[in-house]
């Protein structure tokens, strides 16, 4: 008897069979993620409406939550239910305005009016990457569209004047644009700032020059497990896995409620369980000396501040 997820050969669609062999329909919770299967049992992807409410199902079928960039439009999906926001909704402590189709219009002013023009909306979106104290959030949507953010990453790389290591081609990233695309996709999957992931990987590796205890062939772009004294740290099979581990480690520091089950992808960070969850919600606190919880990514003074400075410079 077939059970669990099944991919059919005739229509290349996914279905789910319960332990008793009955095909699932409607909402399904599997390993911490919600899926929606229509009346014929087909797993849905993209936008779906259920009971008059819109939801977005990722390419994996898992329901999206938080900020979503679809094309050039931002949407907010309730972190608990996944429901698409419309009207005026408080997001990350600030009132935001959304159209009836869910498109984000900007932050509401004192009268509840949305930002008036594209430039104002862009400025408001930039403001959303900081908390009320002006500190840079780790868990945040990208500052621009996928193509724009990747272009900024490539421009930052070009300005550094470094030689791109050919060894990364064997790991699935033959060019800096390929590398940037992996960074963006892996970061967005977990709700982590892709701009942060990029600048941290550049800082930790000396713009992919490596040269320290970690070698390029380890595909470890953030020094995970490299604690000094010649310790090489973790090794990963390819570029994507190395970036994924970095992203998961960042989410562990920023998200007090994250578990291995709630991650978008299977855990690959070998030190995920050791991180004090939620102990560094802002980039500045990734430096142990500046973190009031006395923990963080690195012991060097001003580590988090250096990352913020790089983000401000290149994005």
Wavefront OBJ file of the C-alpha trace (Angstrom):
o trace
v 0.000 0.000 0.000
v 1.374 3.381 -1.022
v 1.701 6.000 1.733
v 3.221 9.465 2.012
v 4.090 11.682 -0.952
v 3.663 10.145 -4.389
v 4.701 11.614 -7.752
v 2.630 10.276 -10.631
v 4.270 9.500 -13.949
v 1.294 10.389 -16.132
v 0.726 13.976 -14.958
v 3.942 14.661 -12.965
v 1.901 15.887 -9.998
v 2.366 15.262 -6.294
v -0.259 13.547 -4.134
v -0.252 12.461 -0.497
v -1.532 9.143 0.803
v -2.413 8.803 4.491
v -1.235 5.825 6.522
v -4.541 4.069 5.781
v -4.005 4.521 2.043
v -6.624 7.259 1.639
v -5.599 10.142 -0.603
v -5.354 13.497 1.182
v -7.299 16.557 0.092
v -7.488 20.063 1.551
v -4.937 21.279 4.066
v -2.134 18.941 5.080
v 0.496 19.512 7.779
v 3.658 17.546 7.067
v 6.963 17.930 8.939
v 6.168 21.447 10.106
v 4.926 22.827 6.761
v 1.387 23.294 5.448
v 0.372 22.080 1.990
v -2.888 22.377 0.085
v -4.247 19.582 -2.082
v -7.262 20.209 -4.281
v -10.369 18.052 -4.515
v -8.555 15.608 -6.772
v -5.620 15.397 -4.378
v -3.186 17.442 -6.500
v -0.631 19.441 -4.491
v -1.041 23.109 -5.353
v 1.704 25.618 -6.123
v 1.601 29.382 -6.481
v -1.449 31.412 -5.492
v -4.509 29.534 -4.239
v -7.753 30.780 -2.727
v -9.410 28.786 0.038
v -12.624 29.996 1.615
v -12.185 33.402 0.016
v -8.658 33.830 1.436
v -5.524 33.898 -0.711
v -2.407 31.886 0.141
v 0.881 31.330 -1.655
v 2.378 27.857 -1.978
v 6.074 27.723 -2.882
v 7.491 25.531 -5.665
v 7.938 22.801 -3.041
v 4.232 23.094 -2.209
v 4.941 24.442 1.274
v 2.838 27.438 2.313
v 4.735 30.729 2.382
v 4.568 33.150 5.306
v 5.972 36.607 5.968
v 7.111 38.923 3.179
v 6.764 37.563 -0.343
v 8.123 39.193 -3.489
v 6.163 37.975 -6.517
v 7.368 39.651 -9.697
v 7.925 43.252 -8.652
v 5.209 43.287 -5.981
v 5.516 42.715 -2.250
v 2.857 40.828 -0.281
v 2.503 40.070 3.414
v 1.382 36.581 4.405
v 0.351 36.131 8.015
v 3.181 34.341 9.891
v 0.711 31.996 11.595
v -2.025 31.337 9.034
v -0.339 32.300 5.745
v -3.345 34.444 4.801
v -2.584 37.293 2.383
v -3.006 40.736 3.954
v -5.293 43.429 2.542
v -6.187 46.860 3.906
v -4.179 48.249 6.820
v -2.253 45.651 8.812
v 0.407 45.984 11.503
v 3.536 44.281 10.198
v 6.709 44.069 12.280
v 5.321 46.714 14.613
v 4.360 49.217 11.888
v 1.078 49.870 10.080
v 1.284 48.912 6.408
v -1.248 49.498 3.636
v -2.158 46.783 1.138
v -4.444 46.921 -1.894
v -7.467 44.655 -2.279
v -5.251 42.411 -4.423
v -2.684 42.211 -1.604
v -0.031 44.461 -3.155
v 2.008 46.344 -0.553
v 1.491 50.094 -0.953
v 3.812 51.350 1.763
v 3.684 52.280 5.420
v 0.599 54.172 6.530
v 1.020 57.721 7.837
v -0.771 59.070 10.889
v -4.022 59.292 8.930
v -3.659 55.784 7.579
v -2.857 56.897 4.019
v -0.330 54.823 2.046
v 2.936 56.245 0.814
v 2.143 58.438 -2.172
v 4.615 57.317 -4.823
v 7.124 54.686 -5.822
v 10.056 56.612 -4.359
v 8.289 56.893 -0.999
v 7.440 53.189 -1.033
v 11.061 52.344 -1.790
v 12.265 54.477 1.116
v 9.678 52.905 3.400
v 10.776 49.406 2.377
v 14.354 50.313 3.238
v 13.159 51.467 6.661
v 11.561 48.068 7.261
v 14.932 46.330 7.557
v 15.549 48.061 10.894
v 13.827 47.878 14.258
v 12.526 50.826 16.269
v 16.043 51.424 17.630
v 17.477 51.641 14.116
v 19.295 48.308 14.362
v 19.491 46.106 11.283
v 17.200 43.058 11.414
v 18.522 39.642 10.411
v 15.082 38.257 9.577
v 13.698 40.549 6.889
v 12.546 40.554 3.291
v 14.985 41.590 0.559
v 15.323 45.305 -0.104
v 14.481 44.955 -3.802
v 13.493 42.404 -6.427
v 15.574 39.285 -6.999
v 17.219 40.644 -10.131
v 17.998 43.997 -8.505
v 19.535 42.458 -5.391
v 21.654 40.070 -7.468
v 22.788 42.958 -9.656
v 23.861 44.827 -6.501
v 25.789 41.772 -5.307
v 27.604 41.487 -8.636
v 28.388 45.219 -8.597
v 29.781 44.912 -5.068
v 31.956 42.037 -6.209
v 33.195 43.961 -9.229
v 34.086 46.957 -7.064
v 36.209 44.749 -4.793
v 38.420 43.784 -7.733
v 38.905 40.197 -6.615
v 39.466 37.180 -8.852
v 36.572 34.730 -8.770
v 37.839 31.294 -7.671
v 37.443 28.690 -10.404
v 37.078 26.003 -7.718
v 33.534 27.188 -7.035
v 32.431 25.985 -10.473
v 32.659 22.374 -9.297
v 30.392 23.343 -6.427
v 27.641 24.645 -8.675
v 28.538 28.339 -8.960
v 30.744 28.944 -12.019
v 30.271 32.742 -11.884
v 29.697 35.404 -9.240
v 26.167 35.863 -10.602
v 25.477 32.170 -10.031
v 26.868 32.508 -6.514
v 24.684 35.562 -5.843
v 21.601 33.744 -7.096
v 22.218 30.900 -4.666
v 22.711 33.370 -1.817
v 19.444 35.140 -2.632
v 17.327 32.000 -2.987
v 18.656 30.290 0.130
v 18.273 33.422 2.265
v 14.734 34.204 1.108
v 13.660 30.603 1.730
v 14.356 31.089 5.458
v 13.300 34.735 5.689
v 16.882 35.912 6.255
v 18.242 39.081 4.636
v 20.082 38.042 1.441
v 22.091 41.248 1.635
v 23.435 40.148 5.025
v 24.291 36.640 3.835
v 26.256 38.072 0.910
v 28.312 40.608 2.839
v 29.022 38.144 5.640
v 30.305 35.571 3.155
v 32.543 38.239 1.632
v 33.841 39.399 5.020
v 34.505 35.872 6.291
v 36.336 34.743 3.153
v 38.088 37.978 2.178
v 35.950 38.326 -0.945
v 36.234 34.597 -1.647
v 40.004 34.696 -1.323
v 39.964 32.429 1.756
v 43.605 32.041 2.825
v 42.909 31.278 6.492
v 42.101 27.986 8.190
v 39.190 27.365 5.798
v 39.974 26.449 2.174
v 37.829 27.210 -0.859
v 37.066 23.527 -1.475
v 35.236 23.281 1.852
v 32.433 25.526 0.517
v 32.238 27.045 3.987
v 31.629 30.744 3.397
v 31.010 31.851 6.961
v 33.635 30.089 9.040
v 31.211 27.684 10.699
v 33.221 25.572 13.129
v 36.484 27.399 12.391
v 37.342 28.597 15.881
v 41.012 29.364 15.331
v 44.157 27.491 16.236
v 44.182 25.748 12.861
v 40.688 24.291 13.166
v 39.386 24.111 9.611
v 35.734 24.000 10.551
v 32.875 22.406 8.647
v 33.005 21.209 5.051
v 30.044 21.023 2.678
v 29.513 19.160 -0.613
v 28.725 22.218 -2.722
v 28.146 25.973 -2.725
v 24.401 25.765 -2.080
v 24.795 23.543 0.966
v 27.466 25.823 2.399
v 25.271 28.898 1.940
v 22.260 27.009 3.319
v 24.195 26.170 6.485
v 25.144 29.834 6.890
v 21.530 30.937 6.442
v 20.253 28.368 8.926
v 22.864 29.480 11.450
v 21.790 33.108 11.048
v 18.139 32.197 11.460
v 18.981 30.252 14.608
v 20.532 33.381 16.121
v 17.621 35.602 15.061
v 14.498 33.453 15.486
v 13.621 32.408 19.055
v 11.030 29.905 17.821
v 12.945 28.159 15.054
v 13.327 24.376 15.154
v 14.728 21.868 12.695
v 11.117 21.072 11.751
v 10.265 24.702 10.976
v 13.231 25.267 8.655
v 12.343 25.524 4.964
v 14.969 22.874 4.132
v 16.486 19.939 6.043
v 19.080 21.156 8.527
v 22.651 21.114 7.206
v 24.217 23.478 9.737
v 26.265 21.182 11.998
v 26.073 23.698 14.851
v 22.378 24.573 14.585
v 21.447 22.848 17.850
v 24.187 24.662 19.774
v 22.971 28.182 18.973
v 21.012 30.005 21.665
v 17.865 30.632 19.634
v 16.861 34.276 19.245
v 19.923 35.596 21.071
v 20.924 37.900 18.191
v 17.857 39.288 16.390
v 19.818 42.164 14.845
v 23.020 42.192 12.812
v 24.828 44.361 15.360
v 24.450 41.585 17.959
v 26.313 39.046 15.831
v 29.410 40.480 17.491
v 29.771 38.883 20.916
v 31.233 42.023 22.490
v 28.193 44.098 21.481
v 25.560 41.469 22.274
v 23.811 41.966 25.642
v 23.252 38.196 25.733
v 27.044 37.662 25.552
v 26.857 35.344 22.581
v 27.126 35.741 18.838
v 28.893 34.774 15.642
v 32.326 36.300 16.222
v 34.396 37.659 19.091
v 36.006 40.496 17.143
v 34.958 43.952 18.335
v 32.515 45.629 15.980
v 31.884 42.496 13.912
v 28.167 43.188 13.476
v 28.750 46.867 12.868
v 31.185 46.025 10.083
v 28.498 43.915 8.404
v 25.964 46.729 8.679
v 28.466 49.143 7.158
v 29.010 46.797 4.212
v 25.261 46.402 3.708
v 24.799 50.170 3.698
v 27.645 50.562 1.211
v 26.574 48.000 -1.336
v 22.754 47.898 -1.066
l 1 2 3 4 5 6 7 8 9 10 11 12 13 14 15 16 17 18 19 20 21 22 23 24 25 26 27 28 29 30 31 32 33 34 35 36 37 38 39 40 41 42 43 44 45 46 47 48 49 50 51 52 53 54 55 56 57 58 59 60 61 62 63 64 65 66 67 68 69 70 71 72 73 74 75 76 77 78 79 80 81 82 83 84 85 86 87 88 89 90 91 92 93 94 95 96 97 98 99 100 101 102 103 104 105 106 107 108 109 110 111 112 113 114 115 116 117 118 119 120 121 122 123 124 125 126 127 128 129 130 131 132 133 134 135 136 137 138 139 140 141 142 143 144 145 146 147 148 149 150 151 152 153 154 155 156 157 158 159 160 161 162 163 164 165 166 167 168 169 170 171 172 173 174 175 176 177 178 179 180 181 182 183 184 185 186 187 188 189 190 191 192 193 194 195 196 197 198 199 200 201 202 203 204 205 206 207 208 209 210 211 212 213 214 215 216 217 218 219 220 221 222 223 224 225 226 227 228 229 230 231 232 233 234 235 236 237 238 239 240 241 242 243 244 245 246 247 248 249 250 251 252 253 254 255 256 257 258 259 260 261 262 263 264 265 266 267 268 269 270 271 272 273 274 275 276 277 278 279 280 281 282 283 284 285 286 287 288 289 290 291 292 293 294 295 296 297 298 299 300 301 302 303 304 305 306 307 308 309 310 311 312 313 314 315
